[in-house]
Amino acid sequence: MFAEAQKEVDGWISQFKEGYWKPLSMLARITEETGELARELNHRFGEKPKKPSEGESDVGEEIADLLFVLLALANSLHIDMDEAFARTMEKYRTRDGERWTRK
């Protein structure tokens, strides 16, 4: 599921001499990307309207920007996101499986 995306992110980053950033720098980048997503969602669904000079952002692209940095962080820490995500889904199934009303 994520293996191909992790490989693509690694291919893109590996072409540059600087390579992967340090984990704390990537965390700062994740925070930055999260802020951009939050700003767009607040403009669309919150109480803060955009300025007339501001264009509309693509929410999907903002989420993908965040995903790119998350995958880069996972790569830099040698985390297989397919395995990590499978463990997380199992945790949600067992812990939260009966928490909400099923359709």
Stockholm file with secondary structure:
# STOCKHOLM 1.0

chainA/1-103         MFAEAQKEVDGWISQFKEGYWKPLSMLARITEETGELARELNHRFGEKPKKPSEGESDVGEEIADLLFVLLALANSLHIDMDEAFARTMEKYRTRDGERWTRK
#=GR chainA/1-103 SS CCHHHHHHHHHHHHTSTTCSCCHHHHHHHHHHHHHHHHHHHHHHHSSCCCCTTCCCCCHHHHHHHHHHHHHHHHHHTTCCHHHHHHHHHHHHHHHHTTTSCCC
#=GC SS_cons         CCHHHHHHHHHHHHTSTTCSCCHHHHHHHHHHHHHHHHHHHHHHHSSCCCCTTCCCCCHHHHHHHHHHHHHHHHHHTTCCHHHHHHHHHHHHHHHHTTTSCCC
//
